């Protein structure tokens, strides 16, 4: 059974940082494409970042502020979010983009 469990969300002020984690079971994060997505109220879910064996990629809005990484020993993917802005407020989801498995999401709220 595949499980992706996100954690690390919360309420922060603009300019602060958060680190989200996605703990995986039933898959190996080392041999798939792992992505982070987010969905703000009333908006479509959007891609934020992904990591593969060849490296990482980012959406234009977060490039330079967010960093995706993975720990193969812990079978976990991280999303370090720095210089947060109110427009980053959303529910953040991790996804095994190769197989289509989603986590349940974690709320990130950035106050101005």
Contact map, one row per residue, 1 for C-alpha under 8 A:
1110000000000000000000001100000000000000000000000000000000000000000000000000000000000000000000000000000000000000
1111000000000000000000011110000000000000000000000000000000000000000000000000000000000000000000000000100000000000
1111100000000000000000111100000000000000000000000000000000000000000000000000000000000000000000000000001000000000
0111110000000000000001111000000000000000000000000000000000000000000000000000000000000000000001100000111100000000
0011111000000000000011110000000000000000000000000000000000000000000000000000000000000000000000000000001110000000
0001111100000000000111100000000000000000000000000000000000000000000000000000000000000000000011000000001111000000
0000111110000000000111000000000000000000000000000000000000000000000000000000000000000000000000000000000011000000
0000011111000000011110000000000000000000000000000000000000000000000000000000000000000000000000000000000001000000
0000001111100000011100000000000000000000000000000000000000000000000000000000000000000000000000000000000001111000
0000000111110000010000000000000000000000000000000000000000000000000000000000000000000000000000000000000000111000
0000000011111000000000000000000000000000000000000000000000000000000000000000000000000000000000000000000000011110
0000000001111101110000000000000000000000000000000000000000000000000000000000000000000000000000000000000000001110
0000000000111111000000000000000000000000000000000000000000000000000000000000000000010000000000000000000000000111
0000000000011111000000000000000000000000000000000000000000000000000000000000000000111100000000000000000000000111
0000000000001111100000000000000000000000000000000000000000000000000000000000000001111000000000000000000000000000
0000000000011111110000000000000000000000000000000000000000000000000000000000000001110000000000000000000000000000
0000000000010011111000000000000000000000000000000000000000000000000000000000000111110000000000000000000000000000
0000000111010001111100000000000000000000000000000000000000000000000000000000000111000000000000000000000000000000
0000000110000000111110000000000000000000000000000000000000000000000000000000011110000000000000000000000000000000
0000011110000000011111000000000000000000000000000000000000000000000000000000011110000000000000000000000000000000
0000111100000000001111100000000000000000000000000000000000000000000000000001111000000000000000000000000000000000
0001111000000000000111110000000000000000000000000000000000000000000000000001110000000000000001000000001000000000
0011110000000000000011111000000000000000000000000000000000000000000000000111100000000000000000000000000000000000
0111100000000000000001111111100000000000000000000000000000000000000000000011000000000000000000000000000000000000
1111000000000000000000111111000000000000000000000000000000000000000000000010000000000000000000000000000000000000
1110000000000000000000011111000000000000000000000000000000000000000000000000000000000000000000000000000000000000
0100000000000000000000011111100000000000000000000000000000000000000000000000000000000000000000000000000000000000
0000000000000000000000011111111100000000000000000000000000000000000000010010000000000000000000000000000000000000
0000000000000000000000010011111111000000000000000000000000000000000001010011100000000000000000010000000000000000
0000000000000000000000000001111100000000000000000001100000000000000001010010000000000000000000000000000000000000
0000000000000000000000000001111110000000000000000001100000000000000000000000000000000000000000000000000000000000
0000000000000000000000000001111111000000000000000001100000000000000000000000000000000000000000011100000000000000
0000000000000000000000000000101111100000000000000111100000000000000000000000000000000000000000011100000000000000
0000000000000000000000000000100111110000000000000111000000000000000000000000100000000000000001111100000000000000
0000000000000000000000000000000011111000000000111110000000000000000000000000000000000000000001111000000000000000
0000000000000000000000000000000001111100000000111100000000000000000000000000001000000000000111100000000000000000
0000000000000000000000000000000000111110000011111000000000000000000000000000000000000000000111100000000000000000
0000000000000000000000000000000000011111000011110000000000000000000000000000000000000000011110000000000000000000
0000000000000000000000000000000000001111101111000000000000000000000000000000000000000000011100000000000000000000
0000000000000000000000000000000000000111111110000000000000000000000000000000000000000000111000000000000000000000
0000000000000000000000000000000000000011111000000000000000000000000000000000000000000000010000000000000000000000
0000000000000000000000000000000000000001111100000000000000000000000000000000000000000000000000000000000000000000
0000000000000000000000000000000000000011111110000000000000000000000000000000000000000000000000000000000000000000
0000000000000000000000000000000000000011011111000000000000000000000000000000000000000000000000000000000000000000
0000000000000000000000000000000000001111001111100000000000000000000000000000000000000000000000000000000000000000
0000000000000000000000000000000000001110000111110000000000000000000000000000000000000000000000000000000000000000
0000000000000000000000000000000000111100000011111000000000100000000000000000000000000000000000000000000000000000
0000000000000000000000000000000000111100000001111100000001100100000000000000000000000000000000000000000000000000
0000000000000000000000000000000000111000000000111110000111100000000100000000000000000000000000000000000000000000
0000000000000000000000000000000011110000000000011111000111000000000100000000000000000000000000000000000000000000
0000000000000000000000000000000011100000000000001111111110000000000110000000000000000000000000000000000000000000
0000000000000000000000000000011111000000000000000111111100000000000000000000000000000000000000000000000000000000
0000000000000000000000000000011110000000000000000011111000000000000000000000000000000000000000000000000000000000
0000000000000000000000000000000000000000000000000011111100000000000000000000000000000000000000000000000000000000
0000000000000000000000000000000000000000000000000011111110000000000000000000000000000000000000000000000000000000
0000000000000000000000000000000000000000000000001111011111000000000100000000000000000000000000000000000000000000
0000000000000000000000000000000000000000000000001110001111100000000000000000000000000000000000000000000000000000
0000000000000000000000000000000000000000000000011100000111110110010000000000000000000000000000000000000000000000
0000000000000000000000000000000000000000000000111000000011111110000000000000000000000000000000000000000000000000
0000000000000000000000000000000000000000000000000000000001111110000000000000000000000000000000000000000000000000
0000000000000000000000000000000000000000000000000000000000111110000000000000000000000000000000000000000000000000
0000000000000000000000000000000000000000000000010000000001111111110000000000000000000000000000000000000000000000
0000000000000000000000000000000000000000000000000000000001111111110000000000000000000000000000000000000000000000
0000000000000000000000000000000000000000000000000000000000000111111000000000000000000000000000000000000000000000
0000000000000000000000000000000000000000000000000000000000000111111000000000000011110000000000000000000000000000
0000000000000000000000000000000000000000000000000000000001000111111100000000001111000000000000000000000000000000
0000000000000000000000000000000000000000000000000000000000000001111110000000011110000000000000000000000000000000
0000000000000000000000000000000000000000000000001110000100000000011111000000111100000000000000000000000000000000
0000000000000000000000000000000000000000000000000010000000000000001111100000111000000000000000000000000000000000
0000000000000000000000000000110000000000000000000000000000000000000111110011110000000000000000000000000000000000
0000000000000000000000000000000000000000000000000000000000000000000011111111100000000000000000000000000000000000
0000000000000000000000000001110000000000000000000000000000000000000001111111000000000000000000000000000000000000
0000000000000000000000000000000000000000000000000000000000000000000000111111000000000000000000000000000000000000
0000000000000000000000100000000000000000000000000000000000000000000000111111000000000000000000000000000000000000
0000000000000000000000111001110000000000000000000000000000000000000001111111100000000000000000000000000000000000
0000000000000000000011110000100000000000000000000000000000000000000001111111110000000000000000000000000000000000
0000000000000000000011100000100001000000000000000000000000000000000111100011111000000000000000000000000000000000
0000000000000000001111000000000000000000000000000000000000000000001111000001111100000000000000000000000000000000
0000000000000000001110000000000000010000000000000000000000000000011110000000111110000000000000000000000000000000
0000000000000000111100000000000000000000000000000000000000000000011100000000011111000000000000000000000000000000
0000000000000000111100000000000000000000000000000000000000000000111000000000001111110000000000000000000000000000
0000000000000011110000000000000000000000000000000000000000000000110000000000000111110000000000000000000000000000
0000000000000111100000000000000000000000000000000000000000000000100000000000000011111000000000000000000000000000
0000000000001111100000000000000000000000000000000000000000000000100000000000000011111101000000000000000000000100
0000000000000110000000000000000000000000000000000000000000000000000000000000000000111111100000000000000000000111
0000000000000100000000000000000000000000000000000000000000000000000000000000000000011111100000000000000000001111
0000000000000000000000000000000000000000000000000000000000000000000000000000000000001111100000000000000000000100
0000000000000000000000000000000000000000000000000000000000000000000000000000000000011111110000000000000000011100
0000000000000000000000000000000000000001000000000000000000000000000000000000000000001111111000000000000000111100
0000000000000000000000000000000000000111100000000000000000000000000000000000000000000001111100000000000000111000
0000000000000000000000000000000000000111000000000000000000000000000000000000000000000000111110000000000011110000
0000000000000000000000000000000000011110000000000000000000000000000000000000000000000000011111000000000011110000
0000010000000000000000000000000000011100000000000000000000000000000000000000000000000000001111100000011111000000
0001010000000000000001000000000001111000000000000000000000000000000000000000000000000000000111110000011010000000
0001000000000000000000000000000001111000000000000000000000000000000000000000000000000000000011111001111000000000
0000000000000000000000000000100111100000000000000000000000000000000000000000000000000000000001111111110000000000
0000000000000000000000000000000111100000000000000000000000000000000000000000000000000000000000111111100000000000
0000000000000000000000000000000111000000000000000000000000000000000000000000000000000000000000011111000000000000
0000000000000000000000000000000000000000000000000000000000000000000000000000000000000000000000011111100000000000
0000000000000000000000000000000000000000000000000000000000000000000000000000000000000000000000111111110000000000
0101000000000000000000000000000000000000000000000000000000000000000000000000000000000000000000111011111000000000
0001000000000000000000000000000000000000000000000000000000000000000000000000000000000000000011110001111100000000
0011110000000000000001000000000000000000000000000000000000000000000000000000000000000000000011100000111110000000
0001110000000000000000000000000000000000000000000000000000000000000000000000000000000000000010000000011111000000
0000111000000000000000000000000000000000000000000000000000000000000000000000000000000000001111000000001111100000
0000011110000000000000000000000000000000000000000000000000000000000000000000000000000000001110000000000111110000
0000000011000000000000000000000000000000000000000000000000000000000000000000000000000000111100000000000011111000
0000000011100000000000000000000000000000000000000000000000000000000000000000000000000001111100000000000001111100
0000000011110000000000000000000000000000000000000000000000000000000000000000000000000101110000000000000000111110
0000000000111100000000000000000000000000000000000000000000000000000000000000000000011111100000000000000000011111
0000000000111100000000000000000000000000000000000000000000000000000000000000000000001100000000000000000000001111
0000000000001100000000000000000000000000000000000000000000000000000000000000000000001100000000000000000000000111
